[in-house]
Amino acid sequence: MVLYKVLQDGSVATEHPIENCCAWAYHGDLFSSEGRYFFDGYGSSSQAPGQRILLEIDEDLNILLRQTWTGLAPENASFISSTISSGINSFTRGARRVSGDTLYAIVPYAEGPVAIPETRYEILGLDGQVHLVRDMKDIDSLFSRTYFTMSDEAFYIFGGMDGAPLPGADNFGNEGLIGKYRLSDGQIEGVSWFTDPFLGQATFGSMGQYHEGNIYCSAYTSNPLTEAPYAASGCQEAGTTVIEVRNENLQFIRGVNLPCTYKANGGKAFAFSEDGHIFYANTNIESGATSVFKFDSLLNTVWVQDYAIPFPYSILLDAEDNLVVNTIDNFYINPTLRIYRINTEDGGIINSTDLPLPAAAPAFHPNPFTDELRLPNPPGQPMRVEVIGINGQPHGCYEAQNGALQLGHLPAGIYLLRMSDAKSGALLGVQRVVKAGG
């Protein structure tokens, strides 16, 4: 893992590699709290238990504090399957804050299709103490369609339900919900289904962000807003992305429909300016372009701009009041991390930065395949390949001989290949492949 400091002109001023030690790699999220900067994450390994970690860093990326909680990460943390090389996985969808010498974090440690996420709420001392660890499965049963946000007093979970309904919620089956929980102990305080009033079923992009007493929600629905205040005309036939504003107690305030060509963004899609404007980023599923919307405080559109840039994972406003759009290209294999700065007045691109890439992860070809997979450049050391079905079912471990992998016996379908060094166990990459019939 490498931390980067990018200046206003787009240049990389500092890069700080974080040694992985006994873990494959660290995965997590950068955040600021009480004027301090942190990286919250964990490392997983086939040779050792998962390791939970918190780093406090200064503006020059010097590490001020490094705290680990050994044995805290659940066993299924090692089953993360999506885009390990990019660091974008379910753990980054968590929410966290530091108050004094205590970390509050609500995080899913793994995501489908390989494993149902084990969502935990943790209150951890920066001195290494563990004050509270609560497994949220018993009260929310959330699958991989999960996202989280946090206020000073509560945290909120967005996702799909598969199990007994939460207190106060009707049993709508596998619908979307928002749950509110106390920060002090993780106990539930309230719930609202996305169907109340019209936010719709949960998708991988069902999400929300807390800002100054309100929650800004985004989800895809087949029931566009028709009666809510300030609702624009939506897509009655095909469905659309709906944005809603709710207060801290989940009560609906206002909402708007996006045009018909969007599904909900699964990242940190909202940013907020001091003058009350709201920015939202999403991908146009027809054109493949990224659209950035600027709304006023009532969700009236000020402008919308399209950019020929990759998937927008997160947006924020910098100290100069420019919009920073973090994007990912080549999402599954050898991703490129790219940062754009956009002028908030007119939407013009100011500059962009491509972060230096690590060594490319191995990629088997052809894809789709029928019998044999091969690596164009076989590694010098033997490579171990774990094959996992899209439903999480393991299909065995294999050793790639001279870069060749014989998988013709597998049924047709989609598989994940988790590649590691056969001797050290170090992760080399994860690849999604398709086994064709025949």
C-alpha positions as CSV (number, residue, x, y, z in Angstrom):
1,M,0.0,0.0,0.0
2,V,1.2,3.5,-0.9
3,L,-0.1,6.9,0.4
4,Y,0.2,9.8,-1.9
5,K,0.0,13.6,-1.4
6,V,-1.3,15.4,-4.5
7,L,-0.8,19.2,-4.8
8,Q,-3.4,21.7,-6.2
9,D,-1.6,21.7,-9.6
10,G,-2.0,17.9,-9.9
11,S,1.6,17.0,-9.2
12,V,2.5,14.2,-6.7
13,A,4.5,15.8,-3.9
14,T,5.0,12.8,-1.6
15,E,4.5,9.1,-1.7
16,H,4.9,6.9,1.3
17,P,4.9,3.1,1.0
18,I,3.4,1.3,4.0
19,E,5.2,-2.0,4.5
20,N,2.7,-4.9,4.6
21,C,4.7,-7.1,7.0
22,C,2.9,-10.5,7.3
23,A,-0.3,-9.5,5.5
24,W,-1.1,-9.7,1.8
25,A,-1.9,-6.0,1.7
26,Y,-3.8,-3.4,3.7
27,H,-7.3,-2.3,2.6
28,G,-9.1,0.6,4.1
29,D,-10.1,4.2,3.9
30,L,-8.5,7.6,4.5
31,F,-10.5,10.0,6.6
32,S,-10.2,13.1,8.7
33,S,-11.6,13.6,12.2
34,E,-11.2,16.5,14.7
35,G,-8.6,18.0,12.4
36,R,-6.5,14.8,12.3
37,Y,-5.8,12.5,9.4
38,F,-6.2,8.7,9.6
39,F,-6.0,5.5,7.6
40,D,-8.4,2.8,8.9
41,G,-7.9,-0.7,7.4
42,Y,-6.8,-4.3,7.8
43,G,-4.5,-6.8,6.3
44,S,-5.3,-10.4,5.4
45,S,-3.0,-13.3,4.8
46,S,-3.1,-17.0,4.1
47,Q,-0.2,-17.4,6.5
48,A,-1.5,-15.4,9.5
49,P,-4.7,-14.1,11.1
50,G,-6.1,-10.8,9.8
51,Q,-4.7,-7.7,11.3
52,R,-6.7,-4.6,12.0
53,I,-4.8,-1.3,11.8
54,L,-5.1,2.4,12.3
55,L,-2.5,4.9,11.1
56,E,-2.5,8.6,12.1
57,I,-0.6,10.7,9.6
58,D,0.3,14.4,9.2
59,E,-0.1,16.5,6.1
60,D,3.3,15.3,4.8
61,L,2.3,11.6,5.3
62,N,4.6,11.1,8.3
63,I,3.1,8.4,10.5
64,L,2.3,9.8,14.0
65,L,0.6,6.8,15.4
66,R,0.4,3.1,14.3
67,Q,-2.0,0.9,16.3
68,T,-3.0,-2.7,15.5
69,W,-5.6,-4.9,17.1
70,T,-4.4,-8.5,16.5
71,G,-7.2,-11.1,16.1
72,L,-9.9,-8.5,15.7
73,A,-10.6,-9.1,12.0
74,P,-13.1,-12.0,11.5
75,E,-12.1,-15.2,9.7
76,N,-14.0,-14.4,6.5
77,A,-12.0,-11.2,6.0
78,S,-9.6,-13.3,4.0
79,F,-12.3,-14.1,1.4
80,I,-12.5,-10.6,-0.1
81,S,-12.7,-11.2,-3.8
82,S,-13.3,-7.9,-5.6
83,T,-10.5,-5.7,-7.0
84,I,-7.9,-6.5,-4.3
85,S,-5.2,-4.9,-6.4
86,S,-7.0,-1.6,-6.4
87,G,-8.0,-1.6,-2.7
88,I,-11.6,-1.0,-3.6
89,N,-13.7,-3.5,-1.6
90,S,-16.4,-3.5,0.9
91,F,-14.2,-2.3,3.8
92,T,-13.8,1.1,2.1
93,R,-17.6,1.5,2.2
94,G,-17.5,1.7,6.0
95,A,-17.8,4.8,8.2
96,R,-15.5,5.9,11.0
97,R,-14.6,8.8,13.2
98,V,-12.1,9.4,16.0
99,S,-13.1,11.2,19.2
100,G,-10.2,11.9,21.5
101,D,-8.4,8.5,22.0
102,T,-11.3,6.4,20.6
103,L,-12.0,5.0,17.1
104,Y,-15.7,4.4,16.2
105,A,-16.0,2.3,13.1
106,I,-18.8,0.4,11.3
107,V,-17.3,-1.8,8.6
108,P,-18.1,-4.9,6.5
109,Y,-15.0,-7.1,6.3
110,A,-15.9,-9.1,3.2
111,E,-18.4,-8.9,0.3
112,G,-20.2,-11.3,-2.1
113,P,-20.1,-13.3,-4.1
114,V,-17.4,-15.1,-2.2
115,A,-18.7,-14.4,1.3
116,I,-21.7,-12.7,3.0
117,P,-20.2,-9.7,4.7
118,E,-19.5,-9.8,8.4
119,T,-20.5,-6.3,9.3
120,R,-19.2,-5.2,12.6
121,Y,-19.5,-2.1,14.8
122,E,-16.3,-1.5,16.7
123,I,-15.3,0.9,19.5
124,L,-11.5,0.7,19.8
125,G,-9.0,2.6,22.0
126,L,-6.0,4.2,20.2
127,D,-3.9,2.5,23.0
128,G,-4.9,-1.0,21.7
129,Q,-7.9,-1.6,23.9
130,V,-11.0,-3.2,22.4
131,H,-14.1,-1.6,24.1
132,L,-16.9,-3.0,21.9
133,V,-17.2,-5.3,18.9
134,R,-20.8,-6.0,17.8
135,D,-21.7,-8.4,14.9
136,M,-24.5,-6.6,13.1
137,K,-25.7,-9.7,11.2
138,D,-28.1,-10.6,14.0
139,I,-30.0,-7.4,13.5
140,D,-29.6,-6.4,9.9
141,S,-28.7,-9.4,7.8
142,L,-27.2,-7.1,5.2
143,F,-25.6,-8.5,2.0
144,S,-23.0,-6.9,-0.2
145,R,-25.3,-4.0,-1.1
146,T,-24.1,-2.1,1.9
147,Y,-23.0,1.4,2.6
148,F,-22.5,3.4,5.8
149,T,-22.3,6.9,7.0
150,M,-21.8,8.4,10.5
151,S,-22.8,11.5,12.5
152,D,-21.5,12.6,15.9
153,E,-24.2,10.6,17.7
154,A,-25.2,7.8,15.3
155,F,-24.3,5.7,12.3
156,Y,-26.5,4.6,9.4
157,I,-26.6,1.4,7.3
158,F,-27.9,1.3,3.8
159,G,-28.6,-2.1,2.1
160,G,-30.7,-5.0,1.2
161,M,-32.5,-7.1,3.7
162,D,-32.6,-10.9,3.7
163,G,-34.0,-12.1,7.0
164,A,-36.3,-11.0,9.7
165,P,-37.3,-7.3,9.4
166,L,-35.9,-4.7,11.7
167,P,-38.1,-3.4,14.5
168,G,-40.6,-0.9,13.1
169,A,-40.3,-2.1,9.5
170,D,-42.8,-4.1,7.5
171,N,-41.6,-7.3,5.9
172,F,-41.1,-6.3,2.3
173,G,-38.7,-9.2,1.7
174,N,-35.5,-8.3,-0.2
175,E,-36.1,-4.6,-0.3
176,G,-33.8,-1.7,0.6
177,L,-33.6,-0.1,4.0
178,I,-31.8,2.5,6.1
179,G,-31.1,1.7,9.7
180,K,-30.1,4.2,12.4
181,Y,-27.9,3.0,15.3
182,R,-26.5,4.7,18.4
183,L,-22.8,5.5,18.3
184,S,-22.4,4.7,22.0
185,D,-23.4,1.0,21.8
186,G,-24.6,0.1,18.3
187,Q,-28.2,-0.3,19.4
188,I,-30.9,0.4,16.8
189,E,-32.8,3.7,17.0
190,G,-34.9,3.7,13.8
191,V,-35.4,2.3,10.4
192,S,-36.9,3.4,7.1
193,W,-37.5,1.2,4.0
194,F,-36.5,2.8,0.7
195,T,-40.1,2.2,-0.4
196,D,-41.1,4.9,2.1
197,P,-41.8,7.0,0.3
198,F,-40.4,5.9,-3.1
199,L,-36.7,5.3,-2.9
200,G,-37.0,1.7,-4.2
201,Q,-35.1,-1.6,-3.9
202,A,-31.5,-1.7,-2.7
203,T,-28.8,-2.0,-5.4
204,F,-25.0,-2.2,-5.2
205,G,-25.2,1.6,-5.4
206,S,-27.7,2.2,-2.5
207,M,-25.8,4.7,-0.4
208,G,-26.0,7.9,1.7
209,Q,-23.8,10.5,3.2
210,Y,-24.4,12.5,6.4
211,H,-23.9,16.3,6.2
212,E,-24.9,18.9,8.8
213,G,-28.0,17.2,10.2
214,N,-29.2,15.6,7.0
215,I,-28.6,12.3,5.1
216,Y,-28.3,12.5,1.3
217,C,-29.4,9.2,-0.2
218,S,-29.0,7.7,-3.6
219,A,-30.6,4.5,-5.0
220,Y,-32.0,3.0,-8.2
221,T,-35.7,2.4,-8.2
222,S,-38.5,1.4,-10.5
223,N,-40.8,3.9,-8.6
224,P,-39.6,7.4,-9.5
225,L,-40.7,10.2,-7.2
226,T,-44.1,11.4,-8.3
227,E,-45.6,13.2,-5.3
228,A,-42.5,14.4,-3.3
229,P,-41.7,18.1,-3.2
230,Y,-39.3,19.3,-5.8
231,A,-39.4,16.0,-7.7
232,A,-38.4,16.2,-11.4
233,S,-39.9,14.0,-14.1
234,G,-38.2,10.6,-14.0
235,C,-38.3,7.3,-15.9
236,Q,-41.6,5.7,-15.3
237,E,-40.9,2.7,-17.5
238,A,-37.2,1.8,-17.1
239,G,-36.5,3.0,-13.6
240,T,-34.1,5.7,-12.5
241,T,-31.8,6.9,-9.8
242,V,-33.5,8.9,-7.1
243,I,-31.8,11.3,-4.7
244,E,-33.5,12.0,-1.4
245,V,-32.7,14.2,1.6
246,R,-33.7,12.9,5.0
247,N,-33.2,14.3,8.5
248,E,-31.2,12.5,11.2
249,N,-34.4,10.6,12.2
250,L,-34.8,9.3,8.6
251,Q,-37.8,11.4,7.9
252,F,-38.2,12.4,4.2
253,I,-37.5,16.1,3.3
254,R,-37.3,16.3,-0.5
255,G,-36.1,14.4,-3.5
256,V,-35.3,14.5,-7.2
257,N,-35.2,12.0,-10.0
258,L,-32.1,11.8,-12.3
259,P,-32.5,11.3,-16.1
260,C,-33.2,7.7,-17.2
261,T,-29.6,6.7,-18.0
262,Y,-28.2,6.4,-14.5
263,K,-28.0,3.8,-11.8
264,A,-26.9,4.7,-8.3
265,N,-23.2,5.3,-7.6
266,G,-21.7,2.9,-5.0
267,G,-19.0,5.2,-3.8
268,K,-18.9,8.5,-1.9
269,A,-21.0,10.3,-4.5
270,F,-21.9,13.6,-2.7
271,A,-19.9,16.7,-1.8
272,F,-21.1,19.9,-0.1
273,S,-20.0,23.5,-0.4
274,E,-20.1,26.1,2.3
275,D,-22.6,28.2,0.3
276,G,-25.1,25.3,0.3
277,H,-24.6,23.7,-3.1
278,I,-24.7,19.9,-3.4
279,F,-22.5,18.0,-5.9
280,Y,-23.2,14.5,-7.1
281,A,-21.3,12.2,-9.4
282,N,-22.6,9.1,-11.3
283,T,-21.9,7.1,-14.5
284,N,-24.2,7.4,-17.5
285,I,-24.8,3.7,-18.3
286,E,-25.6,4.5,-22.0
287,S,-22.6,6.7,-22.9
288,G,-20.2,5.4,-20.3
289,A,-19.3,9.0,-19.4
290,T,-19.2,10.4,-15.9
291,S,-21.8,13.1,-15.1
292,V,-21.4,15.6,-12.3
293,F,-24.5,17.4,-11.1
294,K,-24.5,20.7,-9.2
295,F,-27.7,21.2,-7.2
296,D,-28.8,24.1,-5.0
297,S,-30.0,23.4,-1.5
298,L,-33.5,22.5,-2.8
299,L,-32.1,20.0,-5.3
300,N,-32.8,22.2,-8.3
301,T,-30.1,21.6,-11.0
302,V,-27.6,24.5,-11.4
303,W,-25.5,22.6,-14.0
304,V,-24.7,19.1,-15.1
305,Q,-21.5,18.3,-17.0
306,D,-20.4,15.1,-18.8
307,Y,-16.8,13.9,-18.7
308,A,-15.0,11.1,-20.7
309,I,-13.5,9.8,-17.5
310,P,-13.8,6.4,-15.7
311,F,-16.0,5.3,-12.9
312,P,-16.2,8.1,-10.2
313,Y,-15.5,6.4,-6.9
314,S,-15.6,9.4,-4.6
315,I,-15.8,13.2,-4.8
316,L,-14.9,16.0,-2.3
317,L,-14.2,19.7,-2.2
318,D,-10.6,20.8,-1.6
319,A,-9.3,23.8,0.3
320,E,-9.5,26.0,-2.9
321,D,-13.2,25.1,-3.3
322,N,-12.4,22.9,-6.3
323,L,-14.3,19.6,-6.8
324,V,-11.9,16.6,-6.6
325,V,-13.2,13.5,-8.5
326,N,-11.4,10.3,-7.7
327,T,-11.8,7.7,-10.5
328,I,-10.9,4.2,-11.4
329,D,-10.1,2.8,-14.9
330,N,-9.7,-0.9,-15.8
331,F,-11.6,-1.6,-12.6
332,Y,-11.0,-5.4,-12.3
333,I,-7.4,-5.9,-13.6
334,N,-4.5,-3.5,-13.2
335,P,-6.6,-0.5,-12.3
336,T,-5.5,3.1,-12.9
337,L,-6.3,5.5,-10.1
338,R,-6.9,9.0,-11.6
339,I,-7.7,12.3,-9.8
340,Y,-9.5,15.2,-11.5
341,R,-9.9,18.7,-10.2
342,I,-13.1,20.5,-11.5
343,N,-14.1,24.1,-11.3
344,T,-17.2,24.3,-9.2
345,E,-18.4,27.5,-11.0
346,D,-18.6,26.1,-14.5
347,G,-17.6,22.4,-14.3
348,G,-14.4,22.8,-16.3
349,I,-11.5,20.4,-15.7
350,I,-8.6,22.1,-14.1
351,N,-6.1,19.3,-14.1
352,S,-5.8,15.5,-13.7
353,T,-3.3,13.1,-12.0
354,D,-2.6,9.5,-12.7
355,L,-1.2,7.9,-9.6
356,P,1.9,5.6,-10.2
357,L,0.8,2.0,-10.6
358,P,2.3,-1.0,-8.8
359,A,3.6,-3.9,-10.7
360,A,0.9,-5.3,-13.0
361,A,-1.0,-8.2,-11.6
362,P,-0.9,-11.5,-13.6
363,A,-3.8,-11.9,-16.1
364,F,-4.7,-15.2,-17.6
365,H,-5.8,-15.5,-21.3
366,P,-7.9,-16.2,-23.2
367,N,-10.9,-14.9,-21.4
368,P,-13.5,-16.4,-21.9
369,F,-11.8,-19.8,-22.1
370,T,-12.8,-23.4,-22.7
371,D,-9.9,-25.6,-21.6
372,E,-6.5,-24.0,-20.8
373,L,-5.6,-20.6,-19.4
374,R,-2.1,-19.2,-19.9
375,L,0.0,-16.3,-18.6
376,P,1.8,-14.4,-21.3
377,N,4.7,-13.8,-18.9
378,P,4.9,-16.6,-16.3
379,P,6.4,-15.6,-12.9
380,G,9.7,-17.0,-11.9
381,Q,8.3,-18.6,-8.8
382,P,5.5,-21.3,-8.7
383,M,2.1,-19.7,-8.4
384,R,-0.9,-21.1,-6.5
385,V,-4.3,-20.4,-7.9
386,E,-7.5,-20.7,-5.8
387,V,-10.6,-21.1,-8.0
388,I,-13.9,-19.8,-6.5
389,G,-17.3,-19.8,-8.2
390,I,-19.4,-16.7,-8.5
391,N,-21.7,-18.1,-5.7
392,G,-18.7,-18.5,-3.3
393,Q,-18.3,-22.2,-3.8
394,P,-14.6,-23.2,-3.9
395,H,-13.4,-25.3,-6.9
396,G,-10.0,-26.3,-5.7
397,C,-6.4,-25.0,-5.5
398,Y,-4.0,-25.5,-8.4
399,E,-0.4,-24.7,-9.2
400,A,0.2,-23.0,-12.5
401,Q,2.9,-24.9,-14.4
402,N,5.0,-22.6,-16.6
403,G,2.1,-20.2,-16.6
404,A,-0.5,-22.8,-17.7
405,L,-3.7,-23.6,-15.9
406,Q,-5.9,-26.6,-16.9
407,L,-9.6,-25.8,-16.0
408,G,-11.4,-27.5,-18.8
409,H,-13.3,-29.7,-16.3
410,L,-15.1,-26.8,-14.8
411,P,-18.8,-26.2,-15.7
412,A,-19.5,-23.1,-17.8
413,G,-19.8,-20.0,-15.6
414,I,-18.0,-17.1,-14.0
415,Y,-15.1,-17.8,-11.6
416,L,-12.6,-15.8,-9.5
417,L,-8.9,-16.7,-9.6
418,R,-7.0,-15.7,-6.5
419,M,-3.3,-15.9,-7.3
420,S,-0.5,-16.1,-4.8
421,D,3.1,-17.0,-4.5
422,A,3.2,-20.8,-3.8
423,K,6.1,-20.4,-1.3
424,S,5.4,-17.1,0.6
425,G,1.7,-16.9,0.2
426,A,2.0,-13.3,-1.0
427,L,-1.1,-12.2,-3.0
428,L,-0.3,-11.6,-6.7
429,G,-3.7,-10.6,-7.9
430,V,-7.4,-11.5,-8.4
431,Q,-8.9,-12.1,-11.8
432,R,-12.5,-12.7,-12.9
433,V,-12.7,-15.2,-15.8
434,V,-15.5,-16.8,-17.8
435,K,-15.6,-20.5,-18.6
436,A,-17.4,-21.0,-21.9
437,G,-19.5,-24.0,-22.7
438,G,-17.9,-26.8,-24.8
